[in-house]
């Protein structure tokens, strides 16, 4: 008697939405749910939190949507892989309940030895640890979600540091921390309360993954060390596969991979990267949105058509992506420079796309030069990769083919981990090879590449040197205005 084909669930919760996808053993998505997160609460400067228990609420809603759209038998779902946002912190009582809202990765305190002054505090964990606890009731987390510099993690051993002075440096004690396990390990069984909240059958194995960028890279399929993946999310970063943890890199940092005892090298990135495009679309207002609907397009499709008619280089309009200033340079602001009467909203939109690609080209170059490797292909993942214009801009800026998968991302990477943990595939590597989607390639235009390279070398990388002094002078003026308004 033939056995029914197994299905895996991948849970992907980013900064702006929660997505839950059910995949078959070949990596084909068969049902999906998605729920937008609520806007962040920002009660004061430097404090950014997710309101109430919004992340778990969004995961629950998206899960019920996916289960409701699944036409197969629930008995054939064999595992759930979970992958929430990295760099967030949660503070729990002895029952595992939040004692204050989830701290966003954009919160300054997430990188400081902050603990709430609350007698109920029993545990401090990442968002993946908290979500794992909501699914299973277990106090376990993945070692691969604990970022070096933010947690007292030993990057060589993939475990908490056994140095008491390191714990003191982070203002933590071992009893406050969840136990760690490797990507692809089963955390526990889905609890009865989680089954009610999500609609997923009780008792299904819940599987640890890694930090969201590493899981996204896994979901994009196998890559060699001459390929860079660029993750187009709210935070945009580039990653390359690696074999060891570098202790003092200059132009990149070592991250845990989604395969045990492997590493990723991650470039500097763009904070509020794809968010900047959403910001611009929202500025165009409801009339523009209504016009898009009236012609049967999304806002992005309508603007992409206009931006595609704009020449590369945007007739001299350049965008600098500092919509969220780095902590060590709080004076920096986002900029658009070079306006004249030719410029339209299509120019502005394309200029933001070009700024993302140019910034990431510089970041990938500095990383690959330090690693003494050459990049001969880039893979793009995330929502931005659905744009043919964006894919072509990346190919032209980098001067190498840019490729994208038909589907994938962190939800697929999480399902791959679940497939390995439950025996659907022998290993995480085997799951990645079997479940990764085919890729579509975009070839660079040599004349466009030459223009972008001249733009990058001669102008773009030096803009901040010219504007930083002006912005530093303006900071106390406008900070004072904001404080008294």
C-alpha positions in Angstrom: 0.0 0.0 0.0 1.5 3.4 -1.1 2.1 5.9 1.6 0.7 9.4 1.3 3.2 12.1 0.4 4.3 14.1 3.5 3.9 17.9 3.9 6.0 20.4 5.9 5.1 23.8 7.3 7.5 26.7 7.2 6.8 29.6 9.6 8.5 32.9 8.6 7.8 36.0 10.6 9.6 39.1 9.4 9.5 42.7 10.5 6.4 43.6 8.6 4.4 40.3 8.3 4.0 36.7 9.3 3.9 34.1 6.5 3.1 30.4 7.0 3.4 28.1 4.0 2.7 24.4 3.6 5.1 22.6 1.2 5.2 19.2 -0.3 8.4 17.1 -0.1 9.7 18.6 -3.4 9.4 22.1 -2.0 6.3 23.1 -3.9 4.0 25.5 -1.9 0.5 24.1 -1.7 -1.2 26.5 0.8 -0.2 29.8 2.4 -1.4 32.3 5.0 -0.1 35.8 5.6 -0.9 38.4 8.3 0.5 41.9 8.5 2.1 43.0 11.8 0.8 46.1 13.5 2.9 49.3 13.4 5.7 49.4 16.0 5.3 51.3 19.2 7.9 54.0 19.7 7.2 55.5 23.1 10.5 57.4 23.2 13.7 57.8 21.1 15.6 54.5 20.7 12.8 52.3 22.0 11.0 50.2 19.3 8.7 47.3 20.4 6.0 45.1 18.9 2.7 46.0 20.5 1.0 43.6 22.9 1.7 40.0 21.7 1.4 40.9 18.1 3.9 38.5 16.6 2.3 35.4 18.1 -1.1 36.7 17.1 0.0 37.3 13.5 1.6 33.8 13.3 -1.6 32.3 14.7 -3.8 34.0 12.1 -1.4 33.2 9.2 -1.3 29.5 10.4 -5.1 29.2 10.5 -5.3 30.8 7.0 -2.8 28.2 5.6 -4.5 25.3 7.3 -7.8 26.5 6.0 -6.5 26.6 2.4 -4.8 23.2 2.6 -6.8 20.6 0.6 -4.8 17.6 1.8 -5.1 15.5 4.9 -3.9 17.1 8.1 -2.5 13.7 9.1 0.1 14.1 6.3 1.7 17.2 7.8 4.8 15.8 9.5 6.7 18.8 10.8 6.8 22.5 11.5 10.0 24.6 11.1 9.9 28.1 12.7 11.9 31.1 11.7 11.1 34.5 13.3 13.1 37.8 13.1 16.6 37.8 14.5 18.1 40.3 16.9 14.8 40.8 18.9 14.7 40.2 22.6 12.0 38.9 24.8 11.6 38.9 28.6 9.4 36.2 30.1 7.9 35.2 33.5 8.1 31.7 34.9 5.1 30.7 32.8 6.7 31.9 29.6 4.5 34.9 29.3 5.8 38.3 28.1 6.4 40.7 30.9 6.9 43.5 28.3 6.4 43.7 24.6 8.9 42.0 22.2 11.9 44.3 21.7 12.5 45.0 17.9 15.9 44.7 16.3 15.6 48.5 15.7 15.5 49.1 19.5 18.8 50.5 20.8 18.4 48.4 24.0 18.6 45.2 22.0 22.4 45.7 21.7 22.9 46.8 25.3 23.0 44.7 28.6 19.4 45.8 29.3 17.1 43.8 31.7 13.7 45.0 32.8 13.5 45.9 36.5 10.6 43.5 37.1 10.5 40.8 39.9 8.6 38.5 37.5 11.6 38.1 35.2 12.5 34.4 34.8 13.8 34.1 31.3 15.6 36.2 28.6 15.5 34.8 25.1 15.4 35.6 21.4 12.2 35.8 19.5 12.8 32.3 18.1 13.0 31.0 21.7 9.8 32.7 22.6 8.0 31.4 19.5 9.3 27.9 20.1 8.0 28.1 23.6 4.5 29.2 22.4 4.5 26.3 20.0 5.8 23.6 22.4 6.0 24.8 26.0 9.7 24.0 26.0 12.4 26.4 27.1 14.7 25.8 24.1 16.2 27.9 21.4 18.4 27.4 18.4 22.1 28.2 18.9 22.1 29.6 15.4 19.8 32.5 16.2 22.1 34.0 18.9 24.1 36.8 17.3 27.7 37.2 18.4 27.9 40.6 20.2 24.3 40.6 21.3 24.4 37.4 23.4 27.1 35.5 25.4 27.5 32.9 22.7 30.6 30.9 22.0 30.8 30.9 18.2 33.2 28.0 18.1 31.2 25.7 20.3 27.7 26.9 19.3 26.7 27.1 22.9 26.5 29.6 25.7 29.9 30.9 27.0 31.2 29.1 30.1 33.2 32.2 31.0 31.5 34.0 34.0 33.0 37.3 33.0 31.3 37.1 29.6 28.0 36.5 31.3 28.6 39.5 33.5 29.4 41.6 30.5 26.0 40.9 29.1 24.2 41.3 32.5 23.0 37.7 32.3 23.1 34.5 34.4 22.9 31.0 33.0 19.6 30.3 34.7 17.9 33.1 32.7 18.7 31.5 29.4 17.0 28.9 27.4 18.8 25.7 26.5 20.4 25.7 23.0 20.2 23.1 20.2 21.3 22.9 16.6 19.3 23.7 13.4 17.3 20.7 12.3 16.8 19.4 15.9 13.2 18.8 17.2 12.4 21.3 19.9 9.3 19.4 21.0 5.7 18.5 20.1 3.1 21.1 19.2 1.1 21.7 22.3 -2.7 21.6 22.7 -2.9 25.3 23.3 -0.8 26.1 20.2 -3.0 23.7 18.2 -6.0 25.8 19.2 -4.3 29.0 18.4 -2.9 28.0 15.0 -5.1 25.2 13.7 -2.1 23.0 13.2 -2.6 19.4 14.6 -1.5 18.8 18.1 1.6 16.6 18.6 3.4 17.5 15.3 7.2 17.9 15.8 8.4 21.5 15.9 11.9 22.0 14.5 14.6 24.6 15.2 16.1 26.5 12.4 18.5 29.5 12.6 18.5 33.3 12.3 16.2 34.5 9.6 18.9 35.5 7.1 20.6 32.1 7.3 17.2 30.3 6.9 16.5 32.5 3.9 19.8 31.5 2.3 19.1 27.9 2.9 15.7 28.3 1.2 17.4 29.8 -1.9 19.1 26.5 -2.6 22.7 25.2 -2.7 25.4 27.8 -3.5 29.1 27.7 -3.9 31.6 30.2 -2.3 31.7 32.4 -5.3 28.0 33.2 -5.0 26.5 35.9 -2.8 22.9 36.0 -1.7 21.3 39.3 -1.2 18.3 39.3 1.0 15.8 42.1 0.1 14.0 42.6 3.3 13.4 45.5 5.7 17.0 44.9 6.5 19.0 44.2 3.4 22.2 42.2 3.7 24.5 40.0 1.5 25.8 36.6 2.6 28.3 34.1 1.4 29.0 30.5 2.6 32.0 30.0 4.9 33.8 27.2 6.8 35.0 29.0 10.0 34.3 31.8 12.3 36.5 34.9 11.8 37.2 36.6 15.1 38.0 40.1 14.0 36.7 40.8 10.5 36.6 44.4 9.3 34.1 44.6 6.4 31.8 41.7 7.4 30.8 39.6 10.3 30.5 35.9 10.9 27.0 34.5 11.3 25.8 31.0 12.0 24.6 29.1 9.0 21.4 27.0 9.0 23.6 23.9 8.6 25.2 22.8 11.9 28.9 23.9 12.3 28.9 25.9 9.1 29.0 29.7 8.9 27.9 32.6 6.8 29.9 35.7 6.1 27.5 38.7 6.2 28.2 42.1 4.7 27.2 45.5 6.0 23.6 46.1 5.1 20.9 48.7 4.5 18.6 49.4 7.5 15.0 50.0 6.4 15.9 48.9 2.9 12.7 47.7 1.3 10.8 49.7 3.8 12.1 52.9 2.0 10.2 51.8 -1.1 7.0 51.3 0.9 7.5 54.7 2.5 7.7 56.4 -0.9 4.6 54.5 -2.2 2.7 55.6 0.9 3.7 59.2 0.2 1.9 59.1 -3.1 -1.3 58.7 -1.2 -4.7 57.1 -1.7 -5.3 58.7 -5.1 -2.3 57.0 -6.6 -3.4 53.7 -5.0 -6.9 54.0 -6.4 -5.5 54.8 -9.8 -3.4 51.7 -9.7 -6.5 49.6 -8.8 -8.4 51.3 -11.6 -5.9 50.1 -14.2 -5.7 46.6 -12.7 -2.2 47.0 -11.3 -0.5 47.2 -7.9 1.2 50.4 -6.8 4.6 48.7 -7.4 3.6 47.5 -10.9 2.5 50.9 -11.9 5.6 52.7 -10.7 7.8 50.0 -12.1 6.4 50.7 -15.5 7.2 54.3 -15.1 10.7 53.6 -13.7 11.5 51.2 -16.5 11.4 54.1 -19.0 13.9 56.1 -16.9 17.6 55.8 -18.1 20.1 54.1 -15.8 21.6 56.7 -13.5 18.2 58.4 -13.3 19.5 61.5 -15.1 21.8 62.3 -12.1 19.3 61.7 -9.3 21.0 59.8 -6.4 19.5 58.5 -3.2 21.5 57.8 0.0 19.7 55.3 2.2 20.0 56.6 5.8 16.3 56.5 6.7 17.4 54.9 9.9 20.7 56.3 11.1 23.4 54.0 12.5 23.8 54.2 16.3 27.4 55.6 16.0 26.3 58.3 13.5 22.9 59.5 14.7 23.1 62.7 12.6 22.8 60.9 9.3 19.5 61.2 7.3 18.2 59.8 4.1 18.9 62.0 1.1 18.0 62.5 -2.6 20.5 64.7 -4.4 20.6 65.9 -8.0 17.0 67.0 -8.8 16.2 69.0 -11.9 13.1 69.6 -14.0 13.3 66.2 -15.8 12.7 64.2 -12.7 9.4 62.4 -12.1 8.1 59.9 -9.5 9.5 57.2 -11.8 13.0 58.7 -11.4 12.6 58.7 -7.6 11.4 55.1 -7.5 14.3 53.9 -9.7 16.8 56.0 -7.8 15.8 54.1 -4.6 16.3 50.8 -6.4 19.7 51.9 -7.7 20.7 53.1 -4.3 20.0 49.7 -2.8 22.0 47.9 -5.6 24.9 50.4 -5.5 25.2 50.2 -1.7 25.1 46.4 -1.7 27.7 46.3 -4.5 30.1 48.4 -2.4 29.4 46.2 0.7 29.8 42.9 -1.2 33.1 44.2 -2.8 34.6 45.1 0.5 33.6 41.8 2.0 34.8 39.6 -0.9 38.0 41.5 -1.1 38.8 40.9 2.5 37.9 37.2 2.1 40.0 37.1 -1.1 37.2 35.6 -3.1 35.5 36.6 -6.4 31.8 36.8 -6.8 30.6 35.5 -10.2 26.9 35.4 -9.5 24.4 36.9 -7.1 21.1 35.4 -5.9 18.3 37.7 -4.8 15.6 36.6 -2.4 12.7 38.4 -0.7 9.8 40.4 -2.1 12.0 42.7 -4.2 13.2 39.9 -6.3 9.8 39.6 -8.0 10.6 42.9 -9.8 12.2 42.3 -13.2 13.5 45.9 -13.2 15.2 45.4 -9.8 16.7 42.1 -10.9 18.1 43.8 -14.0 19.5 46.8 -12.1 21.3 44.4 -9.7 22.8 42.5 -12.7 23.9 45.8 -14.3 25.4 47.2 -11.1 27.2 44.0 -10.1 28.3 43.2 -13.7 27.4 39.5 -13.1 24.3 37.5 -13.6 21.5 38.0 -11.0 19.2 35.0 -10.4 16.1 34.4 -8.4 14.0 31.4 -7.4 10.4 30.9 -8.4 9.6 30.6 -4.8 11.5 30.1 -1.6 12.8 32.3 1.2 12.8 31.7 4.9 9.5 29.8 5.0 11.0 27.2 2.6 14.2 27.1 4.5 12.3 26.4 7.7 10.4 23.6 5.9 13.7 22.2 4.7 14.9 21.9 8.3 11.6 20.2 9.3 12.0 17.8 6.4 15.5 16.8 7.6 14.4 16.5 11.3 11.4 14.2 10.4 13.3 12.0 7.9 11.5 13.2 4.8 15.1 14.0 3.6 18.3 12.6 5.0 20.0 15.8 5.9 19.4 19.6 5.7 21.8 19.7 2.7 19.7 17.0 1.0 16.5 18.8 1.7 17.9 22.0 0.2 19.0 20.2 -2.9 15.6 18.4 -3.3 13.3 21.3 -2.4 14.9 24.4 -3.9 13.0 26.0 -6.7 14.4 26.5 -10.3 16.2 29.9 -10.8 15.7 32.6 -13.4 18.7 34.5 -14.6 19.2 38.2 -15.6 22.3 39.0 -17.7 24.1 42.4 -17.2 24.2 45.1 -19.9 27.9 46.0 -20.3 27.3 49.7 -21.1 25.0 50.0 -18.0 27.6 48.3 -15.8 30.3 50.8 -16.9 28.1 53.7 -16.1 27.2 52.3 -12.7 30.8 51.5 -11.9 31.9 55.1 -12.7 29.0 56.4 -10.6 30.0 54.2 -7.7 33.7 54.8 -7.8 33.7 58.5 -8.6 30.6 59.8 -6.8 28.4 57.5 -4.8 30.8 56.2 -2.2 32.0 59.8 -1.4 28.6 61.5 -0.9 28.5 61.0 2.9 32.0 62.6 3.2 30.5 65.7 1.8 27.2 65.7 3.6 28.1 64.4 7.0 29.5 67.8 8.2 26.3 69.5 7.2 24.1 67.0 8.9 26.2 67.0 12.0 25.6 70.8 12.3 21.9 70.4 11.7 21.4 67.6 14.3 21.3 69.8 17.4 19.0 72.3 15.8 16.4 69.8 14.8 16.8 67.6 17.9 16.0 70.7 20.0 13.0 71.4 17.8 11.7 67.9 18.2 12.3 68.0 22.0 10.1 71.1 22.4 7.4 70.3 19.9 
